[in-house]
Amino acid sequence: MSTEQEQVLELVKRREKARIGGGQKRIDAQHAKGKLTARERIALLLDEGSFEEFDMFVEHRCTNFGMEKETYSGDGVVTGCGTIDGRLVYLYSQDFTVYGGSLSETMSLKICKMMDQAMKMGAPIIGINDSGGARIQEGVNALAGYAEIFQRNILASGVVPQISAIFGPCAGGAVYSPALTDFIVMKKDSSYMFLTGPKVVKTVTGEDVTQEQLGGASVHTTKSGVAQFAVPTEEEGLSLIRKLISYIPQNNMEEAPLVACTDPIERQEVSLDTIIPESPNKPYDMYEVVKAIVDNGEYLDVQGAFAPNIITAFARFNGMSVGIVANQPKYLAGVLDINASRKAARFVRFCDAFNIPLVTLVDVPGFLPGTAQEYGAVILHGAKLLYAYGEATVPKITVTLRKSYGGAYCVMSSKHLRGDLNYAWPSAEIAVMGAQGAIEVLYGKEIAAAENPQEVANQKATEYVDKFANPYNAAKYGYIDDVILPKNTRFRIIRALQQLSTKKLVNPAKKHDNLPL
Ligand code: HXC
């Protein structure tokens, strides 16, 4: 055998060793749990044949507890770059078959290298997490490795999109890297995120709780709001990430890709002319409005199961990516509360950071009253959404469909928060509050003292409705730029986006803001 042949064989042998990770037995165990391997996940995520691996021969350097006798090529994480629909992304995929995917000093170096590359190239970074946390044998070096990743997450925030998939355990401080990223996708039933596991919880608080109850996908996508998406299978999770990437730009200096649009831009949607019920207290489904106006009725719902009283979604108008924020009258009458404010604020800030125009559909009765909300700091959380809209410099188009009352009027991308084009349907009602509450405050005593209170109340309510239950009072002051027919909403939004495509607006220079946390 020639030296050249020997060299090739040596390389092939070393690559094979790296590709088998912790060995066939552990791969079988991974499959038996219904989980894919780190490499199988990458193959599903990237365009076929596009994966370029880095650092496949890296090994850990730990000598504690006889660790030097057990090394694996690649050291528990597969890292590299590839393309999604032809666009460059960097990624890392933790390999549970090697020390349970636990994070070593060298694993951290590999991950950090990808994050640095992503920043230099201006490309998204995707992390697939499946790990037992800090590699116990490495002590502080593993902790240091986490902190190095966190620091990069922080610096990359708002510069390149960061996406995390959680396809296994993610516990302890390890959760903070995904938490610092823009989107978290969790696999239902076999992934979990928590700071302290069920045993510690039992010791400290006495609570009996399973891993799933403590930090499963349903907890984080319905109760805590930590994760944006819960998926039934890893395959669906990876295809969701591909879809998500299609709506967003490579970095904060670029715009999202423009997609060829097959849906006529002037398509009228007559169903919208009758979607608002006669009674102001009757709900309707805002998703129907979203579907009716966006390209081909397609959208990607973000955090759909969390705070369903507000919708946040990516969609396209004439092939242009937008972020939609819409009150949902079907849940809690579309009221703004703590969770809805947190959810929408984060979404608005993501869109603004990455040059994605905002389309806001308003039907909001105000903020939710009560001690639970006040003690939970609804003032601060509501202010987050207010802040997010007010600081956003991307094109902002607002359509008021029905109610827009009180503080919520100001918050929901109003003219005063630099809304660029504020439209209203003829059914819009813009006021400090609804008729019932208003006449109670203004005429409560008069009504109580009247001979026929009901008649007086009705008369006052009619006066109030005549004055405020229409868009023209706000339009009179220029707070609404135009009153549009519901069926023309799609066309008007598209034309607005075209008009605003050259928008330039810069906020005052500052070190950073101090938004209410
Ligand atoms: C080293 C680890 C490990 C770890 C798992 N392994 N976690 N090795 N450090 N943290 C190894 C196991 O020894 C085992 O090796 C293999 O990975 C698979 O683990 P199993 O326990 O057999 O798998 P499973 O039954 O599926 O249980 C998975 C698990 C459990 C729930 C993750 O392994 C576990 O509880 N691990 C410890 C989790 C933990 O407390 N981590 C520290 C969190 S605190 P073999 O050789 O048998 O295959 C933290 C701080 C971060 O991370 C701070 C950042 C600031």
Residues whose N, C-alpha, C, O or C-beta is under 5 A from the ligand:
A	BS01	HXC	F96 Y99 G100 S102 S131 G132 G133 A134 R135 I136 L143 Y146 P169 A171 G172 G173 A174
